Amino acid sequence: MAGTAGTPGTPRVLRAMNDRAALDLLLEHGPLSRTRIGNLTGLSKPTASQLLARLEAAGLVRVTGTSAGRPGPSAQLYAVNPRAAHAAGLDVTPDRIRAAVADITGRTVGEYELPTPGRRPAQPVVRQVTDALDGAVKAAGLARGDVHRVVIGTPGAFDPNTGRLRYASHLPGWHSPTLLDELAAALPMPVEYENDVNLVALAEQRLGTARGHGDFVLLWNEEGLGAALVLGGRLHRGWTGGAGEVGFLPVPGTPLVRQVTRANSGGYQELAGAQEVPKLARALGVPDVPPGPYTEVAAELLARAADHAGGPHRALLEAYATRLATGLAALVSVLDPELVVLSGSALTAGGEVLRALVQAELEELAAARPRLVLGDIREHPVLRGALEAALATTRDEVFDTSR
């Protein structure tokens, strides 16, 4: 069991294992009586009573009411104490940092968004991060020191060999070789960094459409085109953290892009990125292509096209599905995943109509036949994944009663 110290089989370790099993059940089911916890864990009533008394004394559970209204005498109901610990997540883009704090039950208790416009940030990155975090902490009615752990999601990835951000030249201020040390000095809690698309996959694996799946690919398309690879139940990050940077993948249908890191683009991005949807719509004669940021325009065009059975709108969906399937064919041919999750507004806006078209095209282009599904986590999925990652480690540490 993660985080449990001691010799396997000793009473101390067995008690800690039972404690963790009970806490996980309370997280999954909500308030439970002593009898119900005993039934679910297989523990006797005296042992379940001792367990709950131990967890209550440690501040990990609390009595939340009684089971009045049910047959028989009422019983006290126990739940995880939401104030036992808090964790935070940050979602970083070139234009803003979105931060949130959650209690240990997973409930979001504070949120804050800090605009960061411009290629030259007005404040150093460390100040931006601390201001965004402090805004969420203040909204939660907490102090910075109340946060047990922070996970920060960014485009690209921090190379574990050098500590520098790679594959995200469009993120100003984040490329200093001393940035991670500066953030560690500024923040009192442990800080982890993860690729934004990997965090979306984590959210889908824990809360969404990929639950129960150990091998899947998540394809993301909003400001950029990327993928997350989950193999054997674990994220595959690669040697430099760049696994899944499929926007740089050379694909047929578009000229080769050379010096891709300098261009911050590649063949698949140029073929099927969200920025191509308005261009494709105009070329196919789709009327009333709206102005605005390309991510919003792409989502609106695809949603509108999904409501049409023919004409240029249908042609837009079919042409875009072929472009998406072209890059996906390379991925599934190498990885042979059980499932492909389509996420990000430029994929989910087309709904089931676009998903079915991509599925059909992929079956024409690749020997592997994974099932394609739409992602379930639509509201701030990067931030939700960051919170889930921070909460997982926080629970392993705070719920470990063997220490």
C-alpha positions as CSV (number, residue, x, y, z in Angstrom):
1,M,0.0,0.0,0.0
2,A,1.4,3.4,-1.0
3,G,2.8,5.4,1.9
4,T,2.6,2.6,4.5
5,A,5.7,2.1,6.6
6,G,6.6,-0.8,8.9
7,T,6.9,-4.6,8.6
8,P,4.2,-6.3,6.4
9,G,1.8,-8.3,8.6
10,T,2.5,-6.5,11.9
11,P,-0.6,-5.2,13.8
12,R,0.5,-1.6,13.1
13,V,0.6,-2.1,9.4
14,L,-2.7,-4.1,9.3
15,R,-4.4,-1.3,11.3
16,A,-3.1,1.2,8.8
17,M,-4.4,-0.8,5.9
18,N,-7.8,-1.1,7.5
19,D,-7.8,2.6,8.2
20,R,-7.0,3.4,4.6
21,A,-9.7,1.0,3.3
22,A,-12.3,2.7,5.5
23,L,-11.3,6.2,4.4
24,D,-11.4,5.2,0.7
25,L,-14.9,3.8,1.3
26,L,-16.0,7.0,2.9
27,L,-14.7,9.0,0.0
28,E,-16.5,6.7,-2.5
29,H,-19.8,6.3,-0.7
30,G,-20.1,9.4,1.5
31,P,-21.3,9.2,5.2
32,L,-21.5,5.6,6.5
33,S,-22.5,4.0,9.8
34,R,-20.2,1.9,11.8
35,T,-22.2,-1.2,10.9
36,R,-22.0,-0.4,7.2
37,I,-18.2,0.2,7.3
38,G,-17.9,-3.1,9.1
39,N,-19.9,-4.9,6.4
40,L,-18.0,-3.3,3.6
41,T,-14.5,-4.0,5.1
42,G,-15.3,-7.3,6.7
43,L,-14.3,-6.0,10.1
44,S,-16.1,-7.0,13.3
45,K,-18.2,-4.4,15.1
46,P,-15.6,-3.9,17.9
47,T,-12.8,-3.5,15.4
48,A,-14.8,-1.1,13.3
49,S,-15.6,0.9,16.4
50,Q,-11.9,1.1,17.4
51,L,-11.0,2.1,13.8
52,L,-13.5,5.0,13.8
53,A,-12.4,6.1,17.2
54,R,-8.8,6.1,16.0
55,L,-9.6,8.1,12.8
56,E,-11.8,10.6,14.7
57,A,-9.0,11.2,17.2
58,A,-6.6,11.8,14.4
59,G,-8.9,14.4,12.8
60,L,-9.5,12.3,9.7
61,V,-13.2,11.5,10.1
62,R,-16.1,13.2,11.9
63,V,-19.6,12.5,12.9
64,T,-22.0,14.2,10.4
65,G,-25.4,13.0,11.7
66,T,-27.5,10.0,12.3
67,S,-29.3,7.5,10.1
68,A,-32.7,8.6,11.4
69,G,-35.7,7.5,9.3
70,R,-34.4,4.0,8.7
71,P,-35.8,0.9,10.3
72,G,-34.3,0.2,13.8
73,P,-32.4,2.5,16.1
74,S,-30.6,5.5,14.6
75,A,-26.8,5.2,14.1
76,Q,-24.1,7.8,13.9
77,L,-22.9,8.5,10.4
78,Y,-19.2,9.1,9.8
79,A,-17.5,11.0,6.9
80,V,-14.0,12.1,6.0
81,N,-13.2,15.4,7.7
82,P,-12.9,17.8,4.8
83,R,-10.5,20.0,6.8
84,A,-8.0,17.3,7.3
85,A,-6.0,18.6,4.4
86,H,-6.2,20.8,1.2
87,A,-4.5,20.6,-2.1
88,A,-4.2,23.0,-5.0
89,G,-4.0,22.8,-8.8
90,L,-2.9,25.4,-11.4
91,D,-3.6,25.4,-15.1
92,V,-1.2,27.7,-17.0
93,T,-1.7,29.0,-20.5
94,P,0.0,32.0,-22.3
95,D,-3.0,34.2,-21.5
96,R,-3.9,33.3,-17.9
97,I,-3.3,31.1,-14.9
98,R,-6.4,29.4,-13.4
99,A,-6.0,28.1,-9.8
100,A,-8.2,26.1,-7.5
101,V,-8.1,24.7,-4.0
102,A,-9.9,21.5,-3.0
103,D,-10.4,19.9,0.4
104,I,-9.3,16.3,0.9
105,T,-12.8,15.0,-0.2
106,G,-12.2,16.5,-3.6
107,R,-14.7,19.4,-3.3
108,T,-13.4,22.6,-4.8
109,V,-13.5,25.3,-2.1
110,G,-11.7,28.2,-3.8
111,E,-11.0,29.4,-7.4
112,Y,-9.1,32.3,-9.0
113,E,-8.1,33.3,-12.5
114,L,-5.1,35.6,-13.1
115,P,-4.8,37.2,-16.6
116,T,-1.3,37.0,-18.0
117,P,-1.6,38.6,-21.5
118,G,1.3,39.6,-23.7
119,R,4.5,38.1,-24.9
120,R,6.5,40.0,-22.2
121,P,4.9,39.2,-18.8
122,A,4.3,42.3,-16.6
123,Q,5.3,40.2,-13.5
124,P,7.9,37.4,-13.1
125,V,6.5,33.9,-13.4
126,V,7.1,33.2,-9.7
127,R,5.0,36.2,-8.8
128,Q,2.3,35.1,-11.2
129,V,2.1,31.6,-9.7
130,T,2.1,32.8,-6.1
131,D,-0.6,35.5,-6.9
132,A,-2.8,33.0,-8.6
133,L,-2.4,30.4,-5.8
134,D,-3.0,33.1,-3.1
135,G,-6.1,34.2,-4.9
136,A,-7.6,30.7,-4.8
137,V,-6.4,30.2,-1.2
138,K,-8.1,33.5,-0.1
139,A,-11.3,32.5,-1.9
140,A,-11.2,29.3,0.1
141,G,-10.8,31.2,3.4
142,L,-7.4,29.6,4.0
143,A,-3.8,30.6,4.3
144,R,-1.0,29.5,1.9
145,G,0.4,27.2,4.6
146,D,-2.9,25.3,4.8
147,V,-2.2,23.8,1.3
148,H,-0.5,20.4,1.5
149,R,0.6,20.1,-2.1
150,V,0.3,21.9,-5.5
151,V,0.3,20.4,-9.0
152,I,0.9,22.9,-11.9
153,G,-0.1,22.0,-15.4
154,T,1.6,23.6,-18.4
155,P,1.9,23.1,-22.1
156,G,5.0,21.1,-23.0
157,A,6.9,19.4,-20.2
158,F,9.7,20.0,-17.8
159,D,12.6,17.8,-18.9
160,P,13.6,15.6,-15.9
161,N,17.2,15.6,-17.1
162,T,17.6,19.4,-17.2
163,G,14.7,20.9,-15.3
164,R,13.8,23.2,-18.2
165,L,10.5,23.5,-20.0
166,R,10.4,22.0,-23.5
167,Y,7.9,21.9,-26.3
168,A,6.2,25.1,-25.3
169,S,8.1,28.1,-26.7
170,H,4.9,30.1,-26.7
171,L,4.8,30.2,-22.9
172,P,6.7,33.4,-22.0
173,G,8.8,33.5,-18.9
174,W,8.8,29.8,-18.2
175,H,12.1,28.8,-19.7
176,S,14.6,30.0,-17.1
177,P,16.9,27.3,-15.9
178,T,16.4,28.4,-12.3
179,L,12.6,28.6,-12.4
180,L,11.9,25.4,-10.6
181,D,14.3,26.4,-7.8
182,E,12.8,29.8,-7.5
183,L,9.3,28.4,-7.3
184,A,10.4,25.9,-4.6
185,A,11.9,28.7,-2.6
186,A,8.7,30.8,-2.9
187,L,6.2,28.1,-2.0
188,P,6.2,26.3,1.4
189,M,4.6,23.1,0.1
190,P,5.8,20.4,-2.3
191,V,5.1,21.4,-6.0
192,E,4.8,19.0,-8.9
193,Y,4.7,19.9,-12.6
194,E,2.8,18.0,-15.3
195,N,1.9,18.4,-18.9
196,D,-1.6,19.8,-19.3
197,V,-2.9,17.1,-21.6
198,N,-1.6,14.4,-19.3
199,L,-3.7,16.0,-16.5
200,V,-6.8,15.8,-18.7
201,A,-6.1,12.1,-19.2
202,L,-5.7,11.7,-15.4
203,A,-9.1,13.4,-14.9
204,E,-10.8,11.2,-17.4
205,Q,-9.1,8.1,-15.9
206,R,-10.3,8.9,-12.4
207,L,-13.6,10.6,-13.0
208,G,-14.6,10.3,-16.6
209,T,-15.0,8.1,-19.6
210,A,-11.7,6.3,-19.2
211,R,-12.4,4.9,-15.8
212,G,-11.5,1.2,-15.7
213,H,-9.3,1.4,-18.8
214,G,-5.5,0.7,-18.4
215,D,-4.5,1.4,-22.0
216,F,-5.9,4.5,-23.8
217,V,-4.9,7.5,-25.8
218,L,-6.4,10.9,-25.1
219,L,-6.3,13.3,-28.1
220,W,-6.7,17.0,-27.1
221,N,-7.4,19.9,-29.4
222,E,-7.8,23.5,-28.3
223,E,-5.0,26.0,-28.5
224,G,-2.7,23.2,-29.6
225,L,-3.0,19.5,-30.6
226,G,-1.6,17.0,-28.2
227,A,-2.0,13.5,-26.8
228,A,-1.6,11.7,-23.5
229,L,-0.6,8.0,-23.5
230,V,-1.7,5.8,-20.6
231,L,-0.1,2.3,-20.9
232,G,-0.6,-0.4,-18.3
233,G,-2.6,2.1,-16.2
234,R,0.2,4.6,-16.0
235,L,1.0,7.8,-17.8
236,H,3.9,7.3,-20.3
237,R,5.9,10.6,-20.3
238,G,9.0,9.6,-22.3
239,W,12.7,10.3,-21.7
240,T,12.3,14.1,-21.9
241,G,8.7,14.3,-20.9
242,G,7.6,14.9,-24.5
243,A,5.6,11.7,-25.1
244,G,2.3,12.7,-26.7
245,E,3.5,15.9,-28.4
246,V,1.8,14.7,-31.5
247,G,1.4,18.2,-32.9
248,F,5.0,17.9,-34.2
249,L,4.2,14.6,-35.9
250,P,4.9,14.6,-39.7
251,V,1.8,13.4,-41.5
252,P,0.6,13.2,-45.1
253,G,-1.5,16.0,-46.4
254,T,0.7,18.9,-45.3
255,P,4.2,20.0,-46.2
256,L,7.0,18.9,-43.9
257,V,7.7,21.4,-41.1
258,R,11.3,21.6,-40.2
259,Q,12.9,23.1,-37.1
260,V,9.6,22.2,-35.4
261,T,10.6,23.4,-31.9
262,R,11.5,26.8,-33.2
263,A,8.3,27.0,-35.2
264,N,6.4,25.5,-32.2
265,S,4.3,23.6,-34.8
266,G,4.5,20.5,-36.9
267,G,2.6,18.5,-39.6
268,Y,-0.3,17.2,-37.5
269,Q,-0.9,20.6,-35.9
270,E,-0.8,22.2,-39.4
271,L,-3.2,19.6,-40.7
272,A,-5.8,19.2,-37.9
273,G,-5.2,21.9,-35.3
274,A,-8.2,24.1,-34.3
275,Q,-6.7,27.0,-36.3
276,E,-7.4,25.0,-39.5
277,V,-11.1,24.7,-39.0
278,P,-12.1,28.3,-39.9
279,K,-9.8,28.1,-43.0
280,L,-11.3,24.7,-44.0
281,A,-14.9,26.1,-43.5
282,R,-14.2,29.1,-45.8
283,A,-12.7,26.9,-48.4
284,L,-15.7,24.6,-48.4
285,G,-18.2,27.5,-48.6
286,V,-19.6,27.3,-45.1
287,P,-21.6,30.6,-44.7
288,D,-21.2,33.0,-41.8
289,V,-17.8,32.0,-40.4
290,P,-17.7,34.1,-37.2
291,P,-14.8,36.3,-36.2
292,G,-12.9,35.8,-33.0
293,P,-10.2,33.6,-31.4
294,Y,-9.7,30.4,-33.5
295,T,-10.5,28.0,-30.6
296,E,-13.9,29.6,-30.1
297,V,-14.6,29.9,-33.8
298,A,-13.6,26.2,-34.4
299,A,-15.9,25.0,-31.6
300,E,-18.8,27.1,-32.9
301,L,-18.4,25.9,-36.5
302,L,-18.2,22.2,-35.6
303,A,-21.2,22.4,-33.2
304,R,-23.2,24.1,-36.0
305,A,-22.0,21.6,-38.6
306,A,-23.1,18.7,-36.4
307,D,-26.7,19.9,-36.7
308,H,-26.6,19.7,-40.5
309,A,-27.1,16.4,-42.5
310,G,-25.7,17.7,-45.7
311,G,-24.2,20.6,-47.7
312,P,-21.0,22.4,-46.8
313,H,-21.4,21.9,-43.1
314,R,-21.4,18.1,-43.5
315,A,-18.4,18.4,-45.9
316,L,-16.6,20.3,-43.2
317,L,-17.1,17.6,-40.6
318,E,-16.1,14.9,-43.1
319,A,-13.0,16.7,-44.2
320,Y,-12.0,17.5,-40.6
321,A,-12.6,13.9,-39.5
322,T,-10.2,12.7,-42.2
323,R,-7.5,15.0,-41.0
324,L,-7.9,14.0,-37.4
325,A,-7.9,10.3,-38.4
326,T,-4.7,10.7,-40.4
327,G,-2.7,11.5,-37.3
328,L,-4.6,9.1,-35.1
329,A,-3.8,6.3,-37.4
330,A,-0.1,6.6,-36.7
331,L,-0.7,6.7,-33.0
332,V,-2.9,3.6,-32.8
333,S,-0.7,1.7,-35.2
334,V,2.2,2.0,-32.8
335,L,0.3,1.8,-29.4
336,D,-2.7,-0.4,-30.2
337,P,-4.8,1.1,-27.4
338,E,-8.1,-0.2,-26.1
339,L,-9.7,3.3,-26.2
340,V,-9.2,6.7,-27.7
341,V,-10.7,9.6,-25.8
342,L,-11.4,12.8,-27.8
343,S,-11.2,15.9,-25.6
344,G,-10.9,19.7,-25.9
345,S,-13.4,22.0,-27.5
346,A,-12.3,21.4,-31.1
347,L,-13.1,17.7,-30.7
348,T,-16.1,17.6,-28.3
349,A,-18.0,20.5,-30.0
350,G,-18.7,18.2,-33.0
351,G,-20.3,15.7,-30.6
352,E,-21.3,12.2,-31.6
353,V,-21.5,13.1,-35.3
354,L,-17.8,14.0,-35.5
355,R,-16.8,11.1,-33.3
356,A,-18.5,8.6,-35.5
357,L,-16.9,10.1,-38.7
358,V,-13.5,9.9,-37.1
359,Q,-14.1,6.3,-36.0
360,A,-15.1,5.3,-39.5
361,E,-12.1,7.1,-41.1
362,L,-9.7,5.5,-38.6
363,E,-11.0,2.1,-39.4
364,E,-10.1,2.8,-43.1
365,L,-6.6,4.0,-42.3
366,A,-5.3,1.7,-39.4
367,A,-5.3,-2.0,-38.7
368,A,-5.9,-1.4,-35.0
369,R,-9.5,-0.7,-34.2
370,P,-9.8,1.1,-30.8
371,R,-13.1,2.4,-29.6
372,L,-13.4,6.2,-29.8
373,V,-15.3,8.1,-27.1
374,L,-15.9,11.7,-26.2
375,G,-14.4,12.9,-23.0
376,D,-16.7,13.5,-20.0
377,I,-14.7,16.2,-18.2
378,R,-15.7,19.4,-20.0
379,E,-15.4,22.1,-17.3
380,H,-11.7,23.1,-16.8
381,P,-10.4,19.5,-17.4
382,V,-6.7,20.5,-17.0
383,L,-7.4,22.1,-13.6
384,R,-9.5,19.1,-12.5
385,G,-6.7,16.8,-13.4
386,A,-4.2,18.9,-11.5
387,L,-6.4,18.8,-8.4
388,E,-6.8,15.0,-8.8
389,A,-3.1,14.5,-9.0
390,A,-2.4,16.7,-6.0
391,L,-5.2,15.0,-4.0
392,A,-3.9,11.5,-4.8
393,T,-0.5,12.2,-3.2
394,T,-2.0,14.2,-0.4
395,R,-4.3,11.4,0.6
396,D,-1.5,8.8,0.5
397,E,0.4,11.0,3.0
398,V,-2.4,12.3,5.2
399,F,-4.3,9.0,5.4
400,D,-1.2,7.0,6.3
401,T,-1.8,6.2,10.0
402,S,1.2,3.9,10.4
403,R,3.6,6.8,10.9
